[in-house]
Every structure is written in C-alpha cells, then in structure tokens.
Amino acid sequence: MWASAPTQTLGCLVRSFKTLSTKAAGQKLWQRGYYDHIVRCEADYLRIWQYMDENPVRWTEDEYYFE
C-alpha cells in the first residue's frame, strides 16, 4: 500500500498552527515568518543547540521585545 502525497506545504502547516494556537490563547503569540534549517552534521547541531540554549537570556535585547 502506498501513502498519498502530502496535501499541504510546511509553510501552510506552520501558518495553520500559529493561527489555531493564537486563537486558543486569545492573544498574539508569534512573530511573522519562521526560519527552518536542515541539521546536516554534529557541528551544525551543536551551534543550533547553543543558540537555543542561550537565546532566552537575550530576549530583552530583541527588536520584537516589549513589556
């Protein structure tokens, strides 16, 4: 048995997720757009992990930060 071809693009799925989660929360949760990247090697993985680990500390410096 063969699986059917995907009916939606990744961008469409991300947009749907953002829309549904924003409506459920009743407030804006997401920045416009998104960035995706294929992790191709261990060095790539470690660089991305470090960014994700350290990024919350820098949130107040982000151009989209507001209180």
Buried (B, 14 or more C-beta within 10 A) or exposed (E): EEEEEEEEEEEEEBBEEBEEEEEEEEEEEBEEEEEEEEEEEEEEEEEEEEEEEEEEEEEEEEEEEEE
